[in-house]
Amino acid sequence: MSQSRIGYIDQNARSNWMRLRTLVTVRWVAITGQILALAVGQELYGLSLPLGPCAAVIGLSIIANIFAGLIFPDNRRLSEAETVFTLLFDTLQLSLLLAFTGGLNNPFALLILAPVTIAATVLPTRSTLLLASCAVAMTTTVALVHLPLRAADGAVLEMPLVFVFGFWVAIVTGIIFISIYTRRVTAEMTSMSEALLATQMALAREQKLTDLGGVVAATAHELGTPLATIKLVSAELMEELKDTEILHADAQLIKEQAERCGTILRSMGRAGKEDLHLRTTLWSALVREAAEPHLDRGKTVTFAFAANQETDPDQPLTFRKPEVIHGLRNLIQNAVDFSQSEVRVDIRWNKDALVVRISDDGRGYAPQVINRIGDPFVRRRNRSSAEGARPGYDGMGLGLFIAKTLLERSGAQLEFSNGTRKDPLRGAIVTSTWPRHKLEAKDEPVGENQQIKIG
């Protein structure tokens, strides 16, 4: 799992999240606002506006919306290229409108940030950079080339040049900042969402394996009665068909096969009932079970205990929680992946806590990522990791995120560090600590299901 790429969604797929209906609706709102702004400026404030060119520019948006509504269904999902073209059209339309109404002297120039924000949310980085660059270019062009705003008496309404320049700097800075910030937040939200989905899938799989024994026992119990009926009826048919050799042989075959099914189901039922008792186990046995798939991978995995704890008769009995087993298994896998030759698993407990400390003799955690361990998708795995190095941290992605999430969900506190001279192994160290009451199973009998009286 440490090498998993489950959580990555293709950047092109993310652009397909945008529905045409959404952009069309936003454009209708923008068109309404532009018409109202022109009407208010002309009638209320007495501005002398070039209504003809402005109406032509707004008309382009209206035609584009009508055309999109007639040609495409409302639930159409736009591709990356279609989304870029749509947002570029909106940016150009707004820039033309600003060019006819005073350029950056028009306070509505700030709205040019809207298409860039949408692009940073749904488009890949390259398309966002393209749209942001076009927005900066159009803003600069509008600042230099535009029709001045005029009052009814012909007076030119312009801000001082320093204010215009400051407004241009603010818009350009906003485009850059919003592009980077929105893109980063969106990427992190997407990664976290997909990593949580992968965590739920992993936990569900472990839970299904744990519950399999109970399902088997229930199946054996439910099928017992119809099989007994088949055996009884087939025996009666054998008595009635003694004079018909072929039919008698068929009835006997039915009875034999029913008896065989009964034998199989009784075996399955016993296995299922035994599995009910395996829902609890000794703390050290649970840790060994988690490590079992990685004991024969060419590395030495050593289990260590404090003095006399391995044979301690009071060793805690713990629930075999799927999230604990899966989480510890993933941590041990990661240690085996990056160790040179040896992994050490220290198993401890006291009256208050249960502790597992996993260390290896690898190169340890890289300083630049040790504070980000457990975040999903820190970095993709590269080829050099196959040689046992711990580069930059390809192994610190989805796998460790799932392990950390599952263990913390079970009540554990995790600590990641590098070994020192006092440690037997000087590689990476992961220490998981649970409050004892979170995992410990009380001495309660586990047996057959009992009838519950209601009322």
C-alpha positions in Angstrom: 0.0 0.0 0.0 2.9 2.3 0.5 3.5 2.3 -3.2 -0.2 2.7 -4.1 -1.4 5.2 -6.6 -5.0 4.6 -5.8 -5.9 8.2 -4.8 -4.6 10.0 -7.9 -7.4 11.3 -10.2 -6.2 12.3 -13.6 -6.1 16.1 -13.9 -8.1 15.9 -17.2 -10.8 14.0 -15.3 -11.2 16.8 -12.8 -12.0 19.3 -15.6 -15.0 17.1 -16.5 -16.5 17.9 -13.1 -17.7 21.3 -14.5 -21.2 21.2 -16.0 -22.2 23.4 -18.9 -25.3 24.4 -17.1 -23.2 25.9 -14.2 -21.2 28.1 -16.5 -24.3 29.1 -18.5 -26.1 30.1 -15.3 -23.2 32.1 -14.1 -22.9 33.8 -17.5 -26.7 34.8 -17.4 -26.1 36.3 -14.0 -23.1 38.3 -15.3 -25.1 39.5 -18.3 -27.9 40.7 -16.1 -25.4 42.5 -13.9 -23.7 44.1 -16.9 -27.0 45.4 -18.3 -28.0 46.8 -14.9 -24.6 48.5 -14.5 -24.9 50.2 -17.9 -28.5 51.3 -17.1 -27.6 52.7 -13.7 -24.5 54.5 -15.0 -26.4 56.0 -17.9 -29.6 57.0 -16.2 -28.7 57.5 -12.5 -25.2 58.9 -12.7 -25.5 60.6 -16.1 -22.5 58.9 -17.7 -22.0 59.1 -21.4 -21.5 55.5 -22.4 -21.0 54.0 -25.8 -24.1 51.8 -25.6 -23.9 50.5 -29.1 -20.5 48.7 -28.7 -21.4 47.6 -25.2 -24.7 46.1 -26.4 -22.8 44.3 -29.1 -20.4 42.8 -26.6 -23.2 41.8 -24.2 -25.1 40.4 -27.2 -22.2 38.0 -27.9 -22.6 36.5 -24.5 -26.4 36.2 -25.0 -25.9 34.5 -28.3 -23.3 32.1 -26.8 -25.6 31.1 -24.0 -28.6 30.5 -26.3 -26.4 28.6 -28.7 -25.0 26.4 -25.9 -28.6 25.8 -24.6 -29.8 24.7 -28.0 -26.9 22.5 -29.1 -25.9 20.8 -25.9 -28.0 19.1 -23.1 -28.0 20.8 -19.7 -26.2 18.0 -18.0 -23.3 18.1 -20.5 -19.9 17.8 -18.7 -17.2 20.0 -20.3 -13.8 18.6 -21.3 -10.7 20.5 -20.3 -10.4 22.2 -23.7 -14.1 23.2 -23.7 -13.8 24.6 -20.1 -10.7 26.6 -21.1 -12.4 28.0 -24.2 -15.5 29.0 -22.2 -13.6 30.8 -19.5 -11.3 32.5 -22.1 -14.5 33.7 -23.9 -15.8 35.2 -20.7 -12.5 36.9 -19.9 -12.3 38.4 -23.3 -16.0 39.6 -23.2 -15.4 41.3 -19.9 -12.2 42.9 -21.1 -13.9 44.3 -24.2 -16.7 45.7 -22.0 -14.1 47.3 -19.8 -12.2 48.8 -22.8 -15.4 50.6 -23.8 -16.2 51.8 -20.3 -13.0 53.4 -18.9 -10.6 50.5 -18.6 -9.2 50.2 -15.0 -11.0 53.4 -14.1 -14.0 51.2 -14.0 -14.3 49.5 -10.6 -15.9 46.4 -12.1 -12.4 45.5 -13.6 -12.0 43.4 -10.4 -14.5 40.9 -11.9 -11.8 39.6 -14.2 -10.6 37.5 -11.2 -13.8 35.3 -11.5 -12.8 33.2 -14.5 -9.3 32.7 -13.1 -10.8 31.4 -9.8 -13.0 28.9 -11.6 -10.1 27.7 -13.7 -7.9 27.2 -10.6 -10.7 25.1 -9.0 -11.5 22.7 -11.8 -8.6 22.8 -14.3 -5.1 21.3 -14.3 -2.1 23.6 -13.6 -1.2 24.1 -17.2 -4.6 25.3 -18.2 -4.9 27.5 -15.1 -1.5 29.1 -16.0 -2.8 29.7 -19.6 -5.9 31.4 -18.4 -4.1 33.5 -15.7 -1.6 34.7 -18.3 -4.3 35.7 -20.7 -6.1 37.5 -17.9 -2.9 39.4 -17.0 -2.4 40.3 -20.7 -5.9 41.5 -21.2 -5.8 43.5 -18.0 -2.6 45.2 -19.1 -4.1 45.9 -22.6 -7.3 47.4 -21.1 -5.2 49.6 -18.8 -3.3 51.0 -21.8 -6.0 51.0 -24.5 -9.6 52.1 -23.5 -12.3 54.6 -24.1 -12.4 57.1 -21.3 -15.5 57.4 -19.0 -17.3 60.7 -19.7 -19.9 62.6 -17.8 -23.0 64.1 -19.5 -21.2 67.4 -20.0 -18.2 65.7 -21.7 -15.8 65.8 -18.7 -13.4 62.9 -18.6 -13.7 60.8 -15.4 -10.2 59.3 -14.6 -8.3 58.4 -11.6 -4.7 59.7 -11.0 -2.2 57.6 -12.9 -0.7 56.3 -9.7 -4.1 54.9 -8.6 -4.6 53.3 -12.0 -1.2 51.7 -11.7 -1.9 50.5 -8.2 -5.2 49.0 -9.3 -3.4 47.2 -12.1 -0.8 45.8 -9.6 -3.6 44.7 -7.3 -5.5 42.9 -10.0 -2.4 41.2 -11.4 -1.3 40.2 -7.8 -4.8 38.9 -7.2 -4.8 36.8 -10.3 -1.4 35.2 -9.3 -2.3 34.8 -5.7 -5.8 33.4 -6.3 -4.5 31.0 -9.0 -1.8 29.5 -6.7 -3.8 29.5 -3.5 -7.1 28.1 -4.9 -5.2 25.5 -7.0 -3.3 24.3 -3.9 -6.3 24.1 -1.6 -8.3 22.3 -4.3 -5.5 19.8 -4.8 -5.2 19.1 -1.1 -9.0 18.7 -0.7 -9.1 16.3 -3.6 -6.2 14.2 -2.3 -7.7 14.1 1.2 -11.1 13.1 -0.1 -9.7 10.3 -2.2 -7.4 9.1 0.5 -10.3 8.9 2.9 -12.2 6.9 0.4 -9.2 4.5 0.1 -9.1 4.2 3.9 -12.7 3.3 4.1 -12.2 0.7 1.4 -9.3 -0.9 3.2 -11.2 -0.9 6.5 -14.3 -2.4 4.8 -12.1 -5.2 3.4 -10.6 -6.1 6.7 -14.0 -6.0 8.4 -15.4 -8.4 5.8 -12.6 -10.8 6.4 -13.2 -10.6 10.1 -17.0 -11.2 9.8 -16.6 -14.0 7.3 -16.5 -16.7 10.1 -19.9 -15.5 11.4 -21.4 -15.5 8.0 -20.2 -19.1 7.4 -21.6 -20.3 10.7 -25.0 -18.6 9.9 -25.0 -20.2 6.4 -24.3 -23.6 7.8 -27.2 -23.3 10.3 -29.7 -22.0 7.7 -29.0 -24.7 5.1 -29.0 -27.5 7.7 -32.8 -27.8 7.7 -33.5 -28.0 3.9 -30.7 -30.5 3.5 -32.2 -32.7 6.2 -35.5 -32.5 4.4 -33.9 -33.6 1.1 -32.2 -36.5 2.8 -35.5 -37.6 4.4 -37.5 -37.4 1.1 -34.7 -39.1 -0.9 -34.8 -42.0 1.7 -38.5 -42.4 1.2 -38.2 -42.4 -2.5 -35.6 -45.1 -2.3 -38.1 -47.3 -0.4 -40.8 -46.6 -3.0 -38.5 -47.2 -6.0 -36.8 -50.4 -4.9 -38.3 -52.2 -7.9 -37.0 -49.6 -10.4 -33.2 -49.9 -10.5 -32.4 -46.7 -12.4 -34.7 -44.4 -10.4 -33.6 -46.1 -7.1 -30.0 -45.3 -8.0 -30.9 -41.7 -8.7 -32.7 -41.3 -5.3 -29.7 -42.9 -3.6 -27.3 -40.5 -5.3 -29.5 -37.5 -4.1 -29.3 -38.8 -0.6 -25.5 -39.3 -0.7 -24.9 -35.8 -2.1 -27.2 -34.3 0.5 -25.2 -36.1 3.2 -22.0 -34.8 1.7 -23.3 -31.2 1.7 -24.3 -31.7 5.3 -20.8 -32.9 6.2 -19.2 -29.8 4.5 -21.6 -27.4 6.2 -20.9 -28.9 9.6 -17.2 -28.4 9.0 -17.9 -24.8 7.9 -20.1 -24.2 10.9 -17.4 -25.4 13.3 -14.9 -23.1 11.6 -17.3 -20.2 11.9 -17.9 -20.8 15.6 -14.2 -21.1 16.3 -13.7 -17.8 14.5 -16.1 -16.1 17.0 -13.5 -17.0 19.7 -10.7 -15.5 17.6 -12.2 -12.1 17.9 -9.9 -11.7 20.9 -6.3 -12.6 21.2 -3.2 -11.8 23.2 -1.6 -8.4 22.5 1.6 -9.9 21.2 -0.3 -12.4 19.0 -2.2 -9.5 17.4 1.0 -7.7 16.5 2.6 -10.9 15.2 -0.5 -11.5 13.0 -0.2 -8.0 11.6 3.5 -8.6 10.7 3.0 -12.1 9.3 2.7 -11.3 5.6 6.1 -9.5 5.7 8.2 -12.1 7.7 9.5 -13.9 4.6 10.4 -11.0 2.4 14.2 -11.3 2.8 14.5 -9.0 5.8 14.9 -10.1 9.4 11.9 -9.0 11.5 12.6 -9.3 15.2 10.0 -9.1 18.0 11.3 -7.7 21.2 9.8 -7.5 24.7 10.6 -5.8 28.0 12.0 -8.0 30.7 9.8 -11.1 31.3 6.8 -9.6 29.4 6.7 -12.2 26.6 5.8 -14.9 29.2 3.8 -12.6 31.4 0.6 -14.5 32.4 -1.2 -11.1 32.8 -0.5 -10.1 29.2 -3.6 -8.2 28.0 -6.2 -9.9 25.9 -7.2 -7.5 23.1 -9.9 -7.3 20.4 -8.8 -8.2 16.9 -9.9 -4.9 15.4 -9.5 -4.8 11.6 -8.2 -1.2 11.7 -5.5 -2.0 14.2 -4.3 -5.1 12.2 -4.4 -3.3 8.9 -2.7 -0.2 10.2 0.2 -2.0 12.0 0.6 -4.2 8.9 1.1 -1.2 6.8 3.6 0.4 9.1 5.6 -2.9 9.2 5.4 -3.2 5.4 6.9 0.3 5.1 9.7 -0.5 7.5 10.5 -3.7 5.6 10.4 -1.8 2.3 13.1 0.7 3.4 15.2 -1.3 5.8 18.7 -2.5 4.8 18.4 -5.9 6.4 16.6 -5.7 9.8 13.3 -4.5 11.3 12.6 -4.5 15.0 9.1 -4.6 16.5 9.1 -3.8 20.2 5.9 -4.9 22.0 5.2 -3.4 25.4 2.3 -2.9 27.8 1.6 -1.7 31.3 -1.5 -1.0 33.4 -2.3 2.1 31.4 -1.1 1.7 27.8 -0.3 -0.7 24.9 2.7 0.2 22.8 4.2 -1.0 19.5 7.5 0.5 18.4 8.6 -0.3 14.8 12.2 0.6 13.8 14.4 -0.3 10.9 18.1 0.0 9.9 17.4 2.1 6.8 18.3 5.8 6.2 15.5 7.2 8.3 13.1 9.9 7.5 14.2 12.8 5.3 14.3 16.1 7.3 12.2 18.0 4.8 9.2 15.6 5.1 9.3 14.3 8.7 6.7 16.9 9.7 4.4 15.9 6.8 4.4 12.2 7.5 0.9 10.9 7.3 -0.4 13.4 4.8 -1.7 11.8 1.7 0.5 11.9 -1.5 3.6 13.6 -0.2 5.5 12.5 -3.2 5.3 9.9 -5.9 7.6 6.9 -5.8 10.6 7.1 -8.0 12.9 4.4 -9.3 15.6 4.8 -6.7 13.3 3.6 -4.0 13.5 0.1 -5.3 17.1 0.0 -4.1 16.0 0.5 -0.5 16.7 4.2 -0.1 14.2 6.5 1.4 14.2 9.3 -1.1 12.2 12.4 -0.5 9.5 10.3 0.5 7.9 8.1 -2.0 6.7 5.7 0.6 5.0 8.4 2.7 1.9 8.7 0.7 -1.5 6.9 0.6 -0.3 3.8 2.5 0.9 5.7 5.6 -2.1 8.0 5.5 -4.4 5.0 5.7 -2.4 3.4 8.4 -2.2 6.6 10.5 -5.9 7.3 10.0 -7.0 3.8 11.0 -4.7 3.6 14.0 -5.8 7.0 15.3 -9.4 6.0 14.7 -8.8 3.1 17.1 -7.4 5.4 19.8 -3.7 5.4 19.0 -1.2 8.2 19.2 1.5 8.0 16.6 5.0 9.4 16.8 7.5 9.4 13.9 11.2 10.0 14.5 14.7 8.9 13.5 16.9 6.6 15.6 19.8 7.9 17.7 23.0 6.3 19.0 21.1 4.8 21.9 18.7 2.9 19.7 19.5 -0.7 18.5 18.6 0.4 14.9 19.2 3.9 13.8 16.7 4.2 10.9 13.1 5.3 11.0 11.0 4.8 14.1 7.2 4.7 14.5 5.7 4.5 17.9 2.0 3.7 18.4 0.5 4.0 21.8 -3.0 3.1 22.9 -4.8 3.7 26.2 -5.1 0.1 27.4 -8.9 0.3 27.8 -9.3 1.2 24.1 -8.2 -2.3 22.9 -8.4 -4.6 26.0 -11.1 -7.2 26.0 -12.7 -7.9 29.3 -13.0 -11.4 30.6 -16.4 -12.1 29.2 -17.4 -15.4 27.7 -17.9 -15.7 23.9 -20.4 -18.4 23.0 -23.5 -19.2 21.1 -26.0 -16.4 20.4 -28.7 -16.3 23.2 -32.3 -15.5 22.7 -33.4 -12.0 23.8 -36.8 -11.5 25.4 -38.5 -8.3 24.3 -41.3 -6.9 26.4 
